[in-house]
């Protein structure tokens, strides 16, 4: 047996934990590396908390060398800070029935990805969107399907066209919002 192995064992023969000496990091690169790891850990835990609870949070961390702020917020740092500074806390919204159905799916995805990370899987992580995982038993029809433009006069056609344009803009904005949120969630893992 090597001499080093004997040093790391206690009386019972089991290995003991090595103690790490806590000291101030003097080198700039080491200080920056430690800061980045801690910052990323804080941001990751905040994202996880927000994803699991549906809450809003903001984290502001200042770098040790340059004293530059690094900010993470959900849904956005500005909105959370604005609410805090203005003491503007709206009443908590109750979850819709659809959100209540999708929450277990979201939580299961988070747990699955965490387990993959613990196993050491460095592959890509796919998160199944809750909307595709919970298939709707019936199709939802909108107002645009109920009205036929063939029986409309010119004024009604203009109004119908404007309504369709507004619908298109709303759908486009919603798609962009979903893409943004998914990209932030994927970057989280």
Secondary structure, 3 states (H helix, E strand, C coil): CCHHHHHCECCCCCECCCCCCCCCCCCHHHHHHHHHHHHHHHHHHHHHHHHHHCCCEEEEEECCCCCCEEEEEECCHHHHHHHHHCCCCCCCCCCCHHHHHHHHHHHHHHHHHHHHHHCCCCCCCCCCCHHHHCCCCCCCCCHHHHCCHHHCCHHHHHHHHHHHHHHHHHHHHHHHHHHHHHHHHHHHC
